Amino acid sequence: MVYDPGALNASLAAAVGGDLDLLAELRGAFVESAARQADLMSRSRCDANWHLAASRMKSLAASFGATGLMALADEALDGAPGDPVVLRKLNAAIEDFILG
C-alpha cells in the first residue's frame, strides 16, 4: 500500500510558506521521528513499550496531517504488540514519505 505524502507536503507548506530550507528541515524531522518510533516498536518487548511508541507515532502523524500513518498507528494500538504485518506497513509508509 502506498501512502500519499501529499498531505504532509501540504501541511508543511501551509506552515512555512515558501521557505524551502525550513520545509526540508521539518520534513526530515518528521521522517526521522517516525522512523525512530517504528524502530522502538520493532524492539518492544512488552505491551507498554509497544503502546507508547504507537501512541507517539499517532501523535506525530496527527501533528503533520499524515492520516494514513495515523491509521497504521491505530492498527498497531488495536493489534498485538510486535505484529510484523503492522511493522512492515509502517516501514513501507515511512519509506514512501522518504521517497515522496
DRENLO-28902 format. One record per residue: x, y, z of N, C-alpha, C, O in turn. Coordinates in steps of 0.2 Angstrom, whole numbers. Layout:
BEGIN
X|Y|Z|X|Y|Z|X|Y|Z|X|Y|Z
...
END
This chain:
BEGIN
4|-6|0|0|0|0|4|6|0|9|7|4
3|11|-4|7|17|-5|3|23|-1|-3|23|-2
7|26|3|4|32|7|6|38|3|12|39|2
1|43|2|2|49|-2|6|54|3|3|56|8
12|56|2|15|61|6|12|68|4|15|73|7
7|68|0|5|75|-2|2|79|4|3|85|4
-2|75|8|-5|79|14|1|82|19|0|87|21
6|78|19|12|80|23|15|86|20|16|91|23
16|86|14|19|92|10|14|98|10|17|103|11
8|97|10|3|102|10|3|105|17|3|112|18
3|101|22|3|104|29|10|108|31|9|113|34
15|105|28|22|109|29|22|115|25|24|120|28
19|115|19|19|121|15|15|127|18|17|132|18
9|125|21|5|129|24|8|132|30|7|138|32
12|129|34|15|131|40|21|136|38|23|140|42
25|134|33|31|138|32|31|142|26|36|146|25
26|142|22|26|146|16|31|144|11|31|138|9
35|149|8|39|147|3|46|146|5|51|146|1
47|145|12|54|144|14|56|136|13|54|132|17
59|135|8|61|128|6|66|125|11|65|119|12
70|129|13|75|126|18|71|123|24|73|118|27
67|127|27|63|125|33|59|120|31|58|115|35
56|120|25|51|114|23|55|108|23|53|102|26
61|108|21|65|102|20|67|99|27|68|93|29
69|104|32|71|103|38|65|99|42|66|95|46
59|102|42|53|99|45|51|93|42|50|88|46
52|92|36|51|85|33|55|80|35|54|74|37
62|82|36|67|77|38|66|76|46|67|70|48
64|80|50|62|79|57|56|74|57|56|70|62
51|75|53|45|71|53|48|64|52|46|59|55
51|63|46|53|56|44|58|53|49|57|47|51
62|57|52|67|54|57|63|52|64|64|47|66
58|56|66|54|54|72|50|48|70|49|44|75
47|48|64|43|42|63|47|36|62|45|30|65
53|36|60|57|30|59|60|28|66|60|22|68
61|33|71|63|31|77|57|28|81|58|23|85
51|30|80|45|26|84|44|19|81|43|15|85
45|19|74|44|12|71|50|7|74|49|2|75
56|10|75|61|6|77|60|4|84|61|-2|86
58|9|88|56|7|95|50|2|96|51|-3|100
46|2|91|40|-3|91|43|-10|89|41|-15|92
48|-10|84|51|-16|82|55|-19|88|56|-25|88
57|-15|92|62|-18|98|58|-19|104|61|-21|109
51|-17|104|47|-18|110|47|-25|113|46|-29|109
48|-26|119|47|-32|122|41|-33|127|40|-38|130
37|-28|127|32|-28|132|26|-23|129|27|-19|125
20|-25|131|14|-21|129|15|-13|130|13|-10|125
17|-11|135|18|-4|137|22|-1|132|21|5|130
28|-3|131|33|0|126|30|0|119|30|5|116
26|-5|117|23|-5|110|18|0|110|18|4|105
14|1|115|8|6|115|11|13|116|8|17|113
16|14|119|19|21|120|22|23|113|20|28|111
26|19|110|28|20|103|23|21|98|23|26|94
18|17|98|12|18|93|8|24|95|6|27|90
8|26|101|4|32|103|8|38|100|5|43|98
14|38|101|19|43|99|18|44|91|18|49|89
18|38|88|18|38|81|11|41|79|11|45|74
6|40|82|-1|43|80|-1|50|81|-3|54|77
2|52|87|3|60|88|7|63|83|5|69|81
12|60|81|17|63|76|13|64|70|13|69|67
10|59|68|6|59|61|1|64|62|-1|67|57
-3|64|67|-8|69|68|-6|76|67|-9|80|64
0|77|70|3|84|70|5|86|63|4|92|62
6|82|59|8|83|52|3|82|47|4|82|41
-3|80|49|-9|78|44|-8|72|40|-10|71|35
-4|67|43|-2|61|39|-7|56|41|-6|52|45
-13|56|38|-19|52|40|-18|45|39|-20|41|43
-14|43|34|-13|36|33|-8|33|38|-9|27|40
-3|37|40|1|34|45|-3|34|52|-2|30|56
-7|39|53|-12|39|59|-16|32|59|-16|29|65
-19|30|54|-22|24|53|-18|18|55|-20|13|58
-12|18|53|-7|12|54|-6|12|62|-5|7|64
-5|18|64|-4|18|72|-10|16|76|-9|12|81
-16|17|73|-22|15|76|-22|7|76|-24|4|80
-20|5|70|-20|-3|69|-15|-6|74|-16|-11|76
-9|-3|75|-4|-5|79|-7|-5|87|-6|-10|90
-11|0|88|-13|1|95|-19|-4|96|-20|-7|102
-23|-6|91|-28|-11|91|-26|-18|91|-29|-23|93
-20|-19|88|-17|-26|87|-13|-28|93|-12|-25|98
-9|-34|91|-5|-37|96|2|-33|95|5|-32|90
5|-32|101|12|-29|101|17|-34|97|17|-40|98
21|-31|93|26|-34|89|23|-37|83|27|-41|79
17|-35|81|14|-38|75|19|-36|69|19|-30|67
22|-41|65|26|-40|60|23|-37|54|26|-33|50
16|-38|53|12|-36|47|12|-28|48|13|-24|43
10|-26|54|9|-19|55|16|-15|55|17|-10|52
21|-18|57|28|-15|57|30|-15|49|33|-10|48
29|-20|45|30|-19|38|27|-13|35|29|-10|31
20|-13|37|16|-7|34|19|0|36|19|4|32
21|0|42|23|6|45|30|8|41|31|14|39
34|3|41|41|5|37|40|6|30|43|11|27
35|3|27|33|5|20|31|12|19|32|16|15
26|14|24|24|21|24|29|26|25|29|31|21
33|25|30|39|29|31|43|30|25|46|35|23
45|24|21|49|24|15|45|28|10|49|32|6
39|28|9|35|32|5|36|39|6|37|43|1
36|41|12|37|48|14|44|50|12|46|56|10
49|46|13|56|47|11|57|49|4|60|53|1
53|44|0|54|45|-7|50|50|-10|51|53|-16
44|52|-7|39|57|-9|42|64|-8|38|68|-10
END
